[in-house]
Amino acid sequence: MTKKIIAVVGATGTQGGAVARALLADGEFAVRALTRSTESDAVQELENLGAEVVKADLYDVESLRKAFDGAYGAYLVTPFFTHLSAAKELEEVTNLVAAAENLQHVVWSTLEDTREVIPLDDDRMPTLDEKYKVPHFDVKGGEADALFEQAGLPTTYVRMSFYWNNLLRDLAPRRGNDGVLRLSLPMGDSKISGIAAEDIGKAVVSVFKRPAETVGHTIGLGSEHLTGQQVAQAFSEVLGEEVWYEPMSHNDFRGLGFPAAEELGNMFQYYAEFPEHILPRRDVELTRSIVPTWLSLKDFLALHRAEITIGG
Protein backbone atom coordinates (compact mmCIF):
# COMPACT_ATOMS: atom_id res chain seq x y z
CA MET A 1 0.00 0.00 0.00
CA THR A 2 1.28 3.47 -0.89
CA LYS A 3 2.20 5.50 2.14
CA LYS A 4 0.63 8.90 2.75
CA ILE A 5 3.13 11.70 2.23
CA ILE A 6 3.96 14.27 4.89
CA ALA A 7 5.74 17.36 3.55
CA VAL A 8 8.11 18.83 6.13
CA VAL A 9 9.04 22.50 5.86
CA GLY A 10 12.46 23.44 7.18
CA ALA A 11 13.56 19.83 7.08
CA THR A 12 17.24 20.70 7.54
CA GLY A 13 16.58 22.85 10.61
CA THR A 14 16.51 21.83 14.25
CA GLN A 15 12.75 21.47 14.53
CA GLY A 16 11.80 20.41 11.00
CA GLY A 17 14.76 18.05 10.88
CA ALA A 18 13.66 16.37 14.10
CA VAL A 19 10.16 15.92 12.67
CA ALA A 20 11.47 14.50 9.38
CA ARG A 21 13.76 12.03 11.14
CA ALA A 22 11.04 10.93 13.55
CA LEU A 23 8.59 10.34 10.71
CA LEU A 24 11.20 8.35 8.80
CA ALA A 25 12.07 6.28 11.86
CA ASP A 26 8.41 5.53 12.54
CA GLY A 27 7.77 4.45 8.97
CA GLU A 28 4.00 4.92 8.69
CA PHE A 29 4.30 7.97 6.42
CA ALA A 30 6.53 8.83 3.49
CA VAL A 31 8.52 12.03 4.01
CA ARG A 32 8.95 14.83 1.52
CA ALA A 33 11.63 17.16 2.88
CA LEU A 34 11.34 20.79 1.76
CA THR A 35 14.48 22.89 1.71
CA ARG A 36 15.82 26.04 0.06
CA SER A 37 19.04 24.30 -0.94
CA THR A 38 19.38 20.68 -1.90
CA GLU A 39 23.16 20.74 -1.48
CA SER A 40 24.10 20.10 2.13
CA ASP A 41 25.16 17.34 4.50
CA ALA A 42 21.75 17.56 6.20
CA VAL A 43 19.99 16.97 2.88
CA GLN A 44 22.24 14.00 2.13
CA GLU A 45 21.44 12.54 5.54
CA LEU A 46 17.70 12.82 4.92
CA GLU A 47 18.01 11.23 1.51
CA ASN A 48 20.04 8.39 3.01
CA LEU A 49 17.25 7.85 5.55
CA GLY A 50 14.69 7.58 2.76
CA ALA A 51 13.25 11.08 2.39
CA GLU A 52 12.29 12.63 -0.92
CA VAL A 53 14.00 16.03 -1.01
CA VAL A 54 12.25 18.89 -2.82
CA LYS A 55 13.48 22.44 -3.32
CA ALA A 56 10.95 25.07 -2.22
CA ASP A 57 11.04 28.72 -1.25
CA LEU A 58 8.84 30.24 1.43
CA TYR A 59 8.59 33.41 -0.67
CA ASP A 60 7.44 31.54 -3.78
CA VAL A 61 3.87 30.26 -3.35
CA GLU A 62 3.96 28.22 -6.54
CA SER A 63 7.07 26.35 -5.44
CA LEU A 64 5.27 25.53 -2.19
CA ARG A 65 2.14 24.38 -4.02
CA LYS A 66 4.24 22.04 -6.16
CA ALA A 67 6.01 20.73 -3.07
CA PHE A 68 2.67 20.03 -1.35
CA ASP A 69 1.07 18.48 -4.44
CA GLY A 70 -0.06 14.93 -3.72
CA ALA A 71 0.83 15.13 -0.03
CA TYR A 72 -1.60 14.10 2.69
CA GLY A 73 -0.27 16.51 5.28
CA ALA A 74 2.47 18.96 6.10
CA TYR A 75 4.50 20.14 9.04
CA LEU A 76 4.88 23.91 8.88
CA VAL A 77 7.50 25.93 10.72
CA THR A 78 8.99 29.34 9.95
CA PRO A 79 12.72 30.23 10.21
CA PHE A 80 12.35 33.50 12.16
CA PHE A 81 15.91 33.53 13.46
CA THR A 82 17.40 33.44 9.97
CA HIS A 83 16.10 36.96 9.31
CA LEU A 84 14.69 38.32 12.63
CA SER A 85 11.86 40.03 10.77
CA ALA A 86 8.24 39.91 11.92
CA ALA A 87 7.11 41.15 8.50
CA LYS A 88 8.99 38.37 6.72
CA GLU A 89 7.62 35.74 9.08
CA LEU A 90 4.08 36.92 8.43
CA GLU A 91 4.75 36.77 4.68
CA GLU A 92 6.08 33.23 5.07
CA VAL A 93 2.99 32.11 6.96
CA THR A 94 0.66 33.77 4.46
CA ASN A 95 2.35 31.88 1.63
CA LEU A 96 2.28 28.56 3.50
CA VAL A 97 -1.44 28.95 4.22
CA ALA A 98 -2.16 29.72 0.58
CA ALA A 99 -0.16 26.73 -0.65
CA ALA A 100 -1.65 24.27 1.88
CA GLU A 101 -5.25 24.56 0.65
CA ASN A 102 -5.53 20.93 -0.53
CA LEU A 103 -3.84 19.23 2.42
CA GLN A 104 -5.85 16.98 4.73
CA HIS A 105 -3.82 17.64 7.89
CA VAL A 106 -1.62 20.61 8.65
CA VAL A 107 0.51 20.71 11.80
CA TRP A 108 1.58 24.28 12.54
CA SER A 109 4.43 25.09 14.93
CA THR A 110 3.25 28.04 16.98
CA LEU A 111 3.58 30.10 20.17
CA GLU A 112 1.33 32.41 22.13
CA ASP A 113 0.90 36.19 21.92
CA THR A 114 2.88 37.67 24.81
CA ARG A 115 0.90 40.92 24.57
CA GLU A 116 -1.97 39.14 26.28
CA VAL A 117 -0.11 39.72 29.54
CA ILE A 118 2.41 42.46 28.75
CA PRO A 119 0.79 45.14 26.58
CA LEU A 120 2.80 47.50 24.42
CA ASP A 121 2.56 50.37 26.89
CA ASP A 122 4.10 48.26 29.66
CA ASP A 123 7.64 49.59 29.94
CA ARG A 124 9.04 46.63 31.88
CA MET A 125 10.42 45.39 28.58
CA PRO A 126 11.10 47.31 25.36
CA THR A 127 8.64 47.26 22.48
CA LEU A 128 10.19 45.90 19.26
CA ASP A 129 9.21 46.81 15.70
CA GLU A 130 6.74 49.28 17.26
CA LYS A 131 4.06 46.63 17.87
CA TYR A 132 5.57 43.52 19.47
CA LYS A 133 7.12 42.49 22.75
CA VAL A 134 8.51 39.14 21.60
CA PRO A 135 8.02 39.18 17.81
CA HIS A 136 8.57 35.48 17.11
CA PHE A 137 5.87 34.70 19.68
CA ASP A 138 3.48 37.54 18.89
CA VAL A 139 3.38 37.08 15.12
CA LYS A 140 2.42 33.42 15.55
CA GLY A 141 -0.09 33.74 18.37
CA GLY A 142 -1.40 37.17 17.47
CA GLU A 143 -1.62 36.99 13.69
CA ALA A 144 -0.55 33.73 12.06
CA ASP A 145 -2.81 31.31 13.96
CA ALA A 146 -5.86 33.23 12.78
CA LEU A 147 -4.78 32.84 9.14
CA PHE A 148 -5.04 29.06 9.39
CA GLU A 149 -8.46 29.31 10.99
CA GLN A 150 -9.74 31.84 8.45
CA ALA A 151 -8.57 29.61 5.59
CA GLY A 152 -10.45 26.67 7.05
CA LEU A 153 -7.38 24.45 6.99
CA PRO A 154 -7.55 21.21 9.02
CA THR A 155 -4.88 22.35 11.44
CA THR A 156 -3.32 21.11 14.64
CA TYR A 157 -1.59 23.95 16.48
CA VAL A 158 1.48 22.65 18.30
CA ARG A 159 2.71 25.17 20.87
CA MET A 160 6.45 24.89 21.38
CA SER A 161 8.70 25.08 24.43
CA PHE A 162 12.31 26.09 24.90
CA TYR A 163 14.54 23.59 23.07
CA TRP A 164 17.03 21.88 25.37
CA ASN A 165 19.22 21.91 22.25
CA ASN A 166 19.82 25.63 22.85
CA LEU A 167 21.83 24.68 25.94
CA LEU A 168 24.45 22.78 23.96
CA ARG A 169 26.26 25.80 22.55
CA ASP A 170 25.38 29.49 22.93
CA LEU A 171 23.62 29.03 26.28
CA ALA A 172 25.92 26.33 27.63
CA PRO A 173 27.83 26.94 30.88
CA ARG A 174 30.92 29.11 30.64
CA ARG A 175 34.17 28.66 32.54
CA GLY A 176 35.27 31.71 34.49
CA ASN A 177 38.80 32.88 35.15
CA ASP A 178 38.56 31.08 38.48
CA GLY A 179 37.97 27.79 36.67
CA VAL A 180 34.35 27.50 37.83
CA LEU A 181 31.58 26.60 35.39
CA ARG A 182 28.62 28.96 35.53
CA LEU A 183 25.21 28.80 33.86
CA SER A 184 23.79 32.28 33.28
CA LEU A 185 20.22 31.88 32.07
CA PRO A 186 18.19 35.08 32.66
CA MET A 187 15.44 33.15 34.44
CA GLY A 188 15.78 34.20 38.08
CA ASP A 189 14.12 31.54 40.24
CA SER A 190 11.35 30.82 37.73
CA LYS A 191 10.82 27.58 35.83
CA ILE A 192 11.30 27.17 32.11
CA SER A 193 9.34 24.65 30.06
CA GLY A 194 11.69 22.66 27.85
CA ILE A 195 11.84 19.73 25.48
CA ALA A 196 14.44 17.94 23.36
CA ALA A 197 14.07 18.49 19.61
CA GLU A 198 13.92 14.75 19.03
CA ASP A 199 10.90 14.60 21.35
CA ILE A 200 9.20 17.33 19.33
CA GLY A 201 9.60 15.07 16.32
CA LYS A 202 8.11 12.07 18.12
CA ALA A 203 5.19 14.16 19.39
CA VAL A 204 4.41 15.39 15.88
CA VAL A 205 4.38 11.82 14.56
CA SER A 206 1.76 11.03 17.21
CA VAL A 207 -0.28 14.07 16.17
CA PHE A 208 -0.29 13.01 12.52
CA LYS A 209 -1.44 9.54 13.52
CA ARG A 210 -4.42 10.93 15.45
CA PRO A 211 -6.17 13.44 13.18
CA ALA A 212 -9.60 12.84 14.69
CA GLU A 213 -8.24 13.78 18.12
CA THR A 214 -5.90 16.59 17.12
CA VAL A 215 -7.27 18.59 14.17
CA GLY A 216 -8.70 21.86 15.43
CA HIS A 217 -6.86 21.60 18.74
CA THR A 218 -3.83 23.26 20.30
CA ILE A 219 -1.30 20.92 21.90
CA GLY A 220 1.31 22.46 24.18
CA LEU A 221 4.56 20.51 24.35
CA GLY A 222 6.92 20.51 27.31
CA SER A 223 8.54 17.44 28.83
CA GLU A 224 9.84 19.19 31.97
CA HIS A 225 9.42 22.51 33.77
CA LEU A 226 12.76 23.25 35.43
CA THR A 227 14.38 26.07 37.38
CA GLY A 228 17.78 27.40 36.39
CA GLN A 229 19.23 25.63 39.39
CA GLN A 230 17.78 22.32 38.20
CA VAL A 231 19.24 22.91 34.73
CA ALA A 232 22.64 23.59 36.30
CA GLN A 233 22.33 20.41 38.37
CA ALA A 234 21.67 18.37 35.22
CA PHE A 235 24.83 19.82 33.69
CA SER A 236 26.78 19.07 36.88
CA GLU A 237 25.77 15.42 36.81
CA VAL A 238 26.58 14.98 33.12
CA LEU A 239 29.84 16.96 33.09
CA GLY A 240 31.09 15.46 36.34
CA GLU A 241 31.84 18.81 37.97
CA GLU A 242 29.77 21.42 39.73
CA VAL A 243 28.02 24.02 37.60
CA TRP A 244 26.89 27.14 39.45
CA TYR A 245 23.67 28.84 38.44
CA GLU A 246 24.13 32.61 38.34
CA PRO A 247 21.10 34.20 36.65
CA MET A 248 21.75 37.18 34.40
CA SER A 249 19.43 40.19 34.41
CA HIS A 250 17.18 40.65 31.41
CA ASN A 251 18.68 44.06 30.66
CA ASP A 252 22.19 42.59 30.72
CA PHE A 253 21.11 39.84 28.32
CA ARG A 254 19.50 42.39 25.98
CA GLY A 255 22.77 44.30 26.06
CA LEU A 256 24.95 41.41 24.88
CA GLY A 257 24.92 42.87 21.38
CA PHE A 258 24.32 39.85 19.16
CA PRO A 259 21.53 40.27 16.56
CA ALA A 260 18.73 38.54 18.51
CA ALA A 261 19.76 39.79 21.97
CA GLU A 262 16.78 42.10 22.50
CA GLU A 263 14.30 39.57 21.15
CA LEU A 264 15.63 36.77 23.34
CA GLY A 265 16.06 39.02 26.36
CA ASN A 266 12.37 39.87 26.12
CA MET A 267 11.54 36.19 25.66
CA PHE A 268 13.39 35.20 28.81
CA GLN A 269 11.73 38.03 30.74
CA TYR A 270 8.36 36.74 29.56
CA TYR A 271 9.33 33.24 30.70
CA ALA A 272 10.52 34.48 34.07
CA GLU A 273 7.77 36.95 34.95
CA PHE A 274 4.68 35.23 33.54
CA PRO A 275 5.01 31.52 34.37
CA GLU A 276 1.28 31.31 35.08
CA HIS A 277 0.65 32.25 31.44
CA ILE A 278 3.21 29.82 30.04
CA LEU A 279 3.57 26.63 32.06
CA PRO A 280 -0.11 25.56 32.12
CA ARG A 281 -0.15 25.84 28.32
CA ARG A 282 2.58 23.21 28.05
CA ASP A 283 1.20 19.96 29.37
CA VAL A 284 3.93 17.73 30.78
CA GLU A 285 1.61 14.75 31.31
CA LEU A 286 0.20 15.00 27.79
CA THR A 287 3.67 15.38 26.27
CA ARG A 288 4.96 12.33 28.09
CA SER A 289 1.88 10.32 27.13
CA ILE A 290 2.41 10.93 23.40
CA VAL A 291 6.21 10.57 23.69
CA PRO A 292 6.65 7.56 25.98
CA THR A 293 10.40 7.56 25.35
CA TRP A 294 10.79 11.25 26.27
CA LEU A 295 14.22 12.48 27.35
CA SER A 296 14.81 14.21 30.66
CA LEU A 297 17.22 17.12 30.44
CA LYS A 298 19.91 15.02 32.10
CA ASP A 299 19.37 12.19 29.61
CA PHE A 300 19.37 14.66 26.71
CA LEU A 301 22.66 16.24 27.84
CA ALA A 302 24.23 12.82 28.30
CA LEU A 303 23.11 11.76 24.83
CA HIS A 304 24.59 14.93 23.32
CA ARG A 305 27.60 15.18 25.64
CA ALA A 306 30.03 15.54 22.72
CA GLU A 307 28.10 18.56 21.41
CA ILE A 308 28.22 20.59 24.64
CA THR A 309 30.46 23.56 23.90
CA ILE A 310 31.81 25.16 27.06
CA GLY A 311 32.46 28.89 26.67
CA GLY A 312 35.16 30.81 28.40
C-alpha positions as CSV (number, residue, x, y, z in Angstrom):
1,M,0.0,0.0,0.0
2,T,1.3,3.5,-0.9
3,K,2.2,5.5,2.1
4,K,0.6,8.9,2.7
5,I,3.1,11.7,2.2
6,I,4.0,14.3,4.9
7,A,5.7,17.4,3.6
8,V,8.1,18.8,6.1
9,V,9.0,22.5,5.9
10,G,12.5,23.4,7.2
11,A,13.6,19.8,7.1
12,T,17.2,20.7,7.5
13,G,16.6,22.9,10.6
14,T,16.5,21.8,14.2
15,Q,12.8,21.5,14.5
16,G,11.8,20.4,11.0
17,G,14.8,18.1,10.9
18,A,13.7,16.4,14.1
19,V,10.2,15.9,12.7
20,A,11.5,14.5,9.4
21,R,13.8,12.0,11.1
22,A,11.0,10.9,13.6
23,L,8.6,10.3,10.7
24,L,11.2,8.3,8.8
25,A,12.1,6.3,11.9
26,D,8.4,5.5,12.5
27,G,7.8,4.5,9.0
28,E,4.0,4.9,8.7
29,F,4.3,8.0,6.4
30,A,6.5,8.8,3.5
31,V,8.5,12.0,4.0
32,R,8.9,14.8,1.5
33,A,11.6,17.2,2.9
34,L,11.3,20.8,1.8
35,T,14.5,22.9,1.7
36,R,15.8,26.0,0.1
37,S,19.0,24.3,-0.9
38,T,19.4,20.7,-1.9
39,E,23.2,20.7,-1.5
40,S,24.1,20.1,2.1
41,D,25.2,17.3,4.5
42,A,21.8,17.6,6.2
43,V,20.0,17.0,2.9
44,Q,22.2,14.0,2.1
45,E,21.4,12.5,5.5
46,L,17.7,12.8,4.9
47,E,18.0,11.2,1.5
48,N,20.0,8.4,3.0
49,L,17.3,7.8,5.5
50,G,14.7,7.6,2.8
51,A,13.2,11.1,2.4
52,E,12.3,12.6,-0.9
53,V,14.0,16.0,-1.0
54,V,12.2,18.9,-2.8
55,K,13.5,22.4,-3.3
56,A,11.0,25.1,-2.2
57,D,11.0,28.7,-1.3
58,L,8.8,30.2,1.4
59,Y,8.6,33.4,-0.7
60,D,7.4,31.5,-3.8
61,V,3.9,30.3,-3.3
62,E,4.0,28.2,-6.5
63,S,7.1,26.3,-5.4
64,L,5.3,25.5,-2.2
65,R,2.1,24.4,-4.0
66,K,4.2,22.0,-6.2
67,A,6.0,20.7,-3.1
68,F,2.7,20.0,-1.4
69,D,1.1,18.5,-4.4
70,G,-0.1,14.9,-3.7
71,A,0.8,15.1,0.0
72,Y,-1.6,14.1,2.7
73,G,-0.3,16.5,5.3
74,A,2.5,19.0,6.1
75,Y,4.5,20.1,9.0
76,L,4.9,23.9,8.9
77,V,7.5,25.9,10.7
78,T,9.0,29.3,9.9
79,P,12.7,30.2,10.2
80,F,12.3,33.5,12.2
81,F,15.9,33.5,13.5
82,T,17.4,33.4,10.0
83,H,16.1,37.0,9.3
84,L,14.7,38.3,12.6
85,S,11.9,40.0,10.8
86,A,8.2,39.9,11.9
87,A,7.1,41.2,8.5
88,K,9.0,38.4,6.7
89,E,7.6,35.7,9.1
90,L,4.1,36.9,8.4
91,E,4.7,36.8,4.7
92,E,6.1,33.2,5.1
93,V,3.0,32.1,7.0
94,T,0.7,33.8,4.5
95,N,2.3,31.9,1.6
96,L,2.3,28.6,3.5
97,V,-1.4,28.9,4.2
98,A,-2.2,29.7,0.6
99,A,-0.2,26.7,-0.6
100,A,-1.7,24.3,1.9
101,E,-5.3,24.6,0.6
102,N,-5.5,20.9,-0.5
103,L,-3.8,19.2,2.4
104,Q,-5.9,17.0,4.7
105,H,-3.8,17.6,7.9
106,V,-1.6,20.6,8.7
107,V,0.5,20.7,11.8
108,W,1.6,24.3,12.5
109,S,4.4,25.1,14.9
110,T,3.3,28.0,17.0
111,L,3.6,30.1,20.2
112,E,1.3,32.4,22.1
113,D,0.9,36.2,21.9
114,T,2.9,37.7,24.8
115,R,0.9,40.9,24.6
116,E,-2.0,39.1,26.3
117,V,-0.1,39.7,29.5
118,I,2.4,42.5,28.8
119,P,0.8,45.1,26.6
120,L,2.8,47.5,24.4
121,D,2.6,50.4,26.9
122,D,4.1,48.3,29.7
123,D,7.6,49.6,29.9
124,R,9.0,46.6,31.9
125,M,10.4,45.4,28.6
126,P,11.1,47.3,25.4
127,T,8.6,47.3,22.5
128,L,10.2,45.9,19.3
129,D,9.2,46.8,15.7
130,E,6.7,49.3,17.3
131,K,4.1,46.6,17.9
132,Y,5.6,43.5,19.5
133,K,7.1,42.5,22.8
134,V,8.5,39.1,21.6
135,P,8.0,39.2,17.8
136,H,8.6,35.5,17.1
137,F,5.9,34.7,19.7
138,D,3.5,37.5,18.9
139,V,3.4,37.1,15.1
140,K,2.4,33.4,15.5
141,G,-0.1,33.7,18.4
142,G,-1.4,37.2,17.5
143,E,-1.6,37.0,13.7
144,A,-0.6,33.7,12.1
145,D,-2.8,31.3,14.0
146,A,-5.9,33.2,12.8
147,L,-4.8,32.8,9.1
148,F,-5.0,29.1,9.4
149,E,-8.5,29.3,11.0
150,Q,-9.7,31.8,8.5
151,A,-8.6,29.6,5.6
152,G,-10.5,26.7,7.0
153,L,-7.4,24.4,7.0
154,P,-7.6,21.2,9.0
155,T,-4.9,22.3,11.4
156,T,-3.3,21.1,14.6
157,Y,-1.6,23.9,16.5
158,V,1.5,22.7,18.3
159,R,2.7,25.2,20.9
160,M,6.5,24.9,21.4
161,S,8.7,25.1,24.4
162,F,12.3,26.1,24.9
163,Y,14.5,23.6,23.1
164,W,17.0,21.9,25.4
165,N,19.2,21.9,22.2
166,N,19.8,25.6,22.9
167,L,21.8,24.7,25.9
168,L,24.4,22.8,24.0
169,R,26.3,25.8,22.6
170,D,25.4,29.5,22.9
171,L,23.6,29.0,26.3
172,A,25.9,26.3,27.6
173,P,27.8,26.9,30.9
174,R,30.9,29.1,30.6
175,R,34.2,28.7,32.5
176,G,35.3,31.7,34.5
177,N,38.8,32.9,35.2
178,D,38.6,31.1,38.5
179,G,38.0,27.8,36.7
180,V,34.3,27.5,37.8
181,L,31.6,26.6,35.4
182,R,28.6,29.0,35.5
183,L,25.2,28.8,33.9
184,S,23.8,32.3,33.3
185,L,20.2,31.9,32.1
186,P,18.2,35.1,32.7
187,M,15.4,33.1,34.4
188,G,15.8,34.2,38.1
189,D,14.1,31.5,40.2
190,S,11.4,30.8,37.7
191,K,10.8,27.6,35.8
192,I,11.3,27.2,32.1
193,S,9.3,24.6,30.1
194,G,11.7,22.7,27.9
195,I,11.8,19.7,25.5
196,A,14.4,17.9,23.4
197,A,14.1,18.5,19.6
198,E,13.9,14.7,19.0
199,D,10.9,14.6,21.4
200,I,9.2,17.3,19.3
201,G,9.6,15.1,16.3
202,K,8.1,12.1,18.1
203,A,5.2,14.2,19.4
204,V,4.4,15.4,15.9
205,V,4.4,11.8,14.6
206,S,1.8,11.0,17.2
207,V,-0.3,14.1,16.2
208,F,-0.3,13.0,12.5
209,K,-1.4,9.5,13.5
210,R,-4.4,10.9,15.5
211,P,-6.2,13.4,13.2
212,A,-9.6,12.8,14.7
213,E,-8.2,13.8,18.1
214,T,-5.9,16.6,17.1
215,V,-7.3,18.6,14.2
216,G,-8.7,21.9,15.4
217,H,-6.9,21.6,18.7
218,T,-3.8,23.3,20.3
219,I,-1.3,20.9,21.9
220,G,1.3,22.5,24.2
221,L,4.6,20.5,24.3
222,G,6.9,20.5,27.3
223,S,8.5,17.4,28.8
224,E,9.8,19.2,32.0
225,H,9.4,22.5,33.8
226,L,12.8,23.3,35.4
227,T,14.4,26.1,37.4
228,G,17.8,27.4,36.4
229,Q,19.2,25.6,39.4
230,Q,17.8,22.3,38.2
231,V,19.2,22.9,34.7
232,A,22.6,23.6,36.3
233,Q,22.3,20.4,38.4
234,A,21.7,18.4,35.2
235,F,24.8,19.8,33.7
236,S,26.8,19.1,36.9
237,E,25.8,15.4,36.8
238,V,26.6,15.0,33.1
239,L,29.8,17.0,33.1
240,G,31.1,15.5,36.3
241,E,31.8,18.8,38.0
242,E,29.8,21.4,39.7
243,V,28.0,24.0,37.6
244,W,26.9,27.1,39.4
245,Y,23.7,28.8,38.4
246,E,24.1,32.6,38.3
247,P,21.1,34.2,36.7
248,M,21.8,37.2,34.4
249,S,19.4,40.2,34.4
250,H,17.2,40.6,31.4
251,N,18.7,44.1,30.7
252,D,22.2,42.6,30.7
253,F,21.1,39.8,28.3
254,R,19.5,42.4,26.0
255,G,22.8,44.3,26.1
256,L,24.9,41.4,24.9
257,G,24.9,42.9,21.4
258,F,24.3,39.9,19.2
259,P,21.5,40.3,16.6
260,A,18.7,38.5,18.5
261,A,19.8,39.8,22.0
262,E,16.8,42.1,22.5
263,E,14.3,39.6,21.1
264,L,15.6,36.8,23.3
265,G,16.1,39.0,26.4
266,N,12.4,39.9,26.1
267,M,11.5,36.2,25.7
268,F,13.4,35.2,28.8
269,Q,11.7,38.0,30.7
270,Y,8.4,36.7,29.6
271,Y,9.3,33.2,30.7
272,A,10.5,34.5,34.1
273,E,7.8,37.0,35.0
274,F,4.7,35.2,33.5
275,P,5.0,31.5,34.4
276,E,1.3,31.3,35.1
277,H,0.7,32.3,31.4
278,I,3.2,29.8,30.0
279,L,3.6,26.6,32.1
280,P,-0.1,25.6,32.1
281,R,-0.1,25.8,28.3
282,R,2.6,23.2,28.1
283,D,1.2,20.0,29.4
284,V,3.9,17.7,30.8
285,E,1.6,14.8,31.3
286,L,0.2,15.0,27.8
287,T,3.7,15.4,26.3
288,R,5.0,12.3,28.1
289,S,1.9,10.3,27.1
290,I,2.4,10.9,23.4
291,V,6.2,10.6,23.7
292,P,6.6,7.6,26.0
293,T,10.4,7.6,25.4
294,W,10.8,11.3,26.3
295,L,14.2,12.5,27.3
296,S,14.8,14.2,30.7
297,L,17.2,17.1,30.4
298,K,19.9,15.0,32.1
299,D,19.4,12.2,29.6
300,F,19.4,14.7,26.7
301,L,22.7,16.2,27.8
302,A,24.2,12.8,28.3
303,L,23.1,11.8,24.8
304,H,24.6,14.9,23.3
305,R,27.6,15.2,25.6
306,A,30.0,15.5,22.7
307,E,28.1,18.6,21.4
308,I,28.2,20.6,24.6
309,T,30.5,23.6,23.9
310,I,31.8,25.2,27.1
311,G,32.5,28.9,26.7
312,G,35.2,30.8,28.4
